[in-house]
């Protein structure tokens, strides 16, 4: 009987980005102390690295066009995304900074310690809600990964206030429009009569309106998936690049759609 060849375990380090810091990933508890990856960490790392590649054109532009580019990561949580982007792009370039904005004090303090231990001296951490946050001097690239409900709309407003060239959003749970659609008597209400359909339709309508709102402010918008659904059910990636100051046609489409369904994100208004 032929002897079976031993099963080779995949090398977790082979899944990292080129030149990525193993020490940083251990500090973030994505890698264990002995360099292993569990299923949850593998999923998390795959998402962040894939998102880094999707954002790469924005970072390449920022580093080519700006002497000291700034990326703001909103609702940063444990700052996985900010750390990985700094490690892969800003650390190698020797310039540029990452500003992480998060409300939870303990996460801010932990992230500051990891940044100091990693020698990431151009990372800053601001303890603030997105709506009240301000970065002096403006921001070139804005990211918001899994910002829940209206926090994604706050991220859009933050990007507009800071005149960001690029915006990368991965929306999470969205309840505002589902609540607004409940009880609607419009002819289209059969599309969202059942609660599960209302939640899904409300989320879809929210993201469609977000795209139109960004286009109305002069952004070119691309919407695609982040990763496979086996990794995350909240999988829509909205990537916007500002190419002009405004787009009246997109504003007209936004207002027509909002009127048709009788609902629009409260934070996305043309005041």
C-alpha angles and dihedrals in degrees: 000000000000116000115243118240113242115261110249116222114225114256107242091205090062088066094060127100117261110284092359116163112253090190090057093051090051090050089051089049091238088118121038120236090267092049099258128141124218121206095264093048092047090054092047093047092048091053094048095045092047090049089050089057092048090052094043095097089057093049093045089053093047094050092046097046105032130059092211110015120193128212119191118203108199125206084010098178107184089354095240091148096045093049094048093047092048091048095047100039119009099040091051092047092050092224142063128065142240121218115197117198119198136151100215112092096204093054091048092052093047091049092049090053093049091048091051093047090048095049091242094149095163094061116101129190123206120193101215146108113262093244093058099038123114131182114200114232097024135269129261101195128026124195130184116178116194094343104177125238112314093005088085089056089049087053090053091051090047090053092050092048090052095042093236117192093208133031124189117188134178104183120209132193112352122194107153099086094038088059091046092052094050110107093013114153095196116130090250093058092105086073090068105020094121117064096237091050091045091054093049095041091047091052092048093048090048093056093044089054091046090055092049091047091054091047089051087058092053103268126137104225130206122184121195141139122285100210137332117301089247087072101042136358089206092071111145116119119198114193120183132184121188111234101159140009098254145351114211093188092058090048090053090050091049093051093044092051093045090051093047093056098029093232140090136158106280093222094052103074132135097235 
